[in-house]
Amino acid sequence: MKKFTKLSAVSALSLVIGASAAFAENIKIAFIDPLSGPFASTGTNGLHQFEFAADYMVNQKGGVLGGTNFEIVAFDNKISPKESLIQLQVAIDQGIRYIAQGNSSGVANALTEAIEKHNKRNPDSRVLFLNYAAVDPALTNEKCNFWHFRFDANADIKMDALTDVMAKDESMKKVYIIGQDYSFGKAVAAAAVKNLGEKRPDVEIVGNELHPIGKVKDFTPYSRKIVASGADAIITGNWGADMLGLGKSAIENGFDGPIFTYYAAGSGITAAFGESGKGRIRLISQGGINPIATEEARATYEAFEAKYPEGNIDQSRIFNVIGMLSTAIEAAGTADDVVAVAKQLEGMEYDSQWGGKVFMRPQDHQIIQDMNVGVHTDENIDFDYDNSGFGVYTESTVTMASMDSPTTCDMKRP
Amino acid sequence: MELILVNVIDGLVTGLLLFMLSAGLTLIFSMMGVLNFAHASFYMLGAYFAYQISLALGFWMGLLVAPLIVGVIGAGVERYGLRRVHQYGHVPELIFTFGLALLIEEMVQFVWGKNTMPYSVPEVLNFTAFSIGANSIPAYKIFMIFTSVAIFIGLLFVLNKTRVGMIIQAALSYPRTVEALGHNVPLIFMGVFGVGTALAGVAGVIAGPVLGTFPGMAFVLGSIVFVTIVIGGLGSLWGALVASLMIGWITTFAKSYNVQMSDILNAVGISTPENLGNSVFRDLWTVTSPQIADILPYILMVLILIFRPAGLFGKRES
């Protein structure tokens, strides 16, 4: 009996080693984002898009470096910076070299600092930070480092492109800015004031206020103020229930201008706005879904819908992350030496299937890409969100938005 | 001037909605001494059930059927849950309802997911009733006002003019005497709990389309309902009504006007300190009324508890 136990233990051990050896051939990407709690739907949606992109764009096409597959390993950070650092350590201990994260700039700030320290102290197990959605401008300015790459436009770039489009409307005279009371809401408000002041000094900002995040039951009093101010347009960075509440209430209570937003699509919001938001809600994003940018993208979206009938590709930049990473690994000839991969990513120009070129600016690792301003509608929609018949139709595009925007980044390269 | 009138209407809508929630809670609390933490969860259940029913049978069937289902669930919770826990005292009861609130929220997320549901105002009511200046008043708000007023009058009638109501009122104050007279007090308790939760269900049905049907909707309203019944006085329907309307109007007006704290302080004769940037009171000076609108009801509650512990209309001295 004893002998048998020993034997089985040994064979189990060898199995484990064998299994991990087999897995080690995969290039692992740690996905650290909320998978439980109030923001779980956003995180889970992102994870599905990552898993699908890795499988569809890399693994099904034979992998990279002659047959190595990508593997997404999910870690739940409960949107807490503290929890994220623990998960980061776990991921590094598992030998993972690529960290993807996006929800909340607070988490991204914590991760980028921790990764910089780790890489300085442990040259043998350096990791890269693939930031796909955290848009705090600081991450590519004063807090930038060589290991952090941002694949989404930052809050300033988005506002720059959004106000470019807004400024063309000569009839717009008064603008109301409203947002959630935290760092991101404040950054959006500051960028809006600055950009509008430069592009349309004649436009009056008739309101600029913050409301508590996630606590407002009824936005009616706020919409009354907006209507009473005589605003022609609203700018808001709100997301989730706050976006839906504000938008619905403003429309119901008599506001008849456009509402310019960052995040008014997907996760049930598009379906809930439905007819009432048609032609009124505009949002800034990247990647052309309607009309679909390329036939390749159409095939991708159709394959995604076949796998996740309830899901949306509302973060097409995730596909750029996977595409650019695999190109960089291919060019570097290695996935283990992240410095070589990072050097390939720096300055890379990549033809995105979602339209246009994307360019990883080497001086601050901020991606530069075409920015679209789309409108919430049910006309000419190829791919709707939330199976609602409604989607976002691209009305105007700013090519290579903020290509020459200044940065305070002082990049230190290894 | 126009804005004042508009705010009066908006505050009325908010207040009446709050009343429908607090009416049930205040009856339950005064009768059974149970702080039902899950009350707002029944409100959420009402919205979700009505959404599901409206998909198949339309909004009006949802309005009719969803509160009934919620009421039956509420009665079941009392009969098979609370009544068993009751014998161990108030703390286990509190814990029971608290756990129930968490359980309902998780169940809702499990069944309907975490996204906001596209539950919307029915087509018949989806128009602007009238406009005051540029502010339009949606017909749905008028509908909400009429529904809640009708429920208030109905409740008042049942409680004061019918035999059932009189027994309930008697059981509120002297449960043992009522029992000795041969009435089935546990049945009354179950009935009151069922009706109270059904009222919360009605509130959910009519609030869901305007305030959004999402898993956090119970949490947002949860604590303010308790504040309402404490201000109004436990067990008093009139108290619940007055307190709800007060809270509705206070928060609406505070959010609609950007009153600066510095203006108020200057008005009462305190001048703004010169180097405000370094002052320890900087936050106090720069605060605006919309920022503190949501804590005003809590301040009011504290004041009421200090000066009139039984609440505005409360009778009990304890």
Interface residues (C-beta under 8 A of the other chain):
Chain A: P38 A40 S41 D181 E209 L210 H211 P212 G214 K215 V216 K217 D218 T220 P221 Y222 R224 K225 V227 A228 G230 A241 L244 G245 K248 S249 E252 N253 G254 S267 G268 I269 A271 A272 G274 S276 D386 S388
Chain B: L3 V6 N7 D10 V13 T14 G113 K114 N115 T116 M117 P118 Y119 S120 T128 S131 G133 A134 N135 S136 I137 P138 Y140 V210 L211 G212 F214 P215 G216 V220 L221 I224 T251 T252 F253 K255 S256 N258 T288 P290 Q291 A293 D294
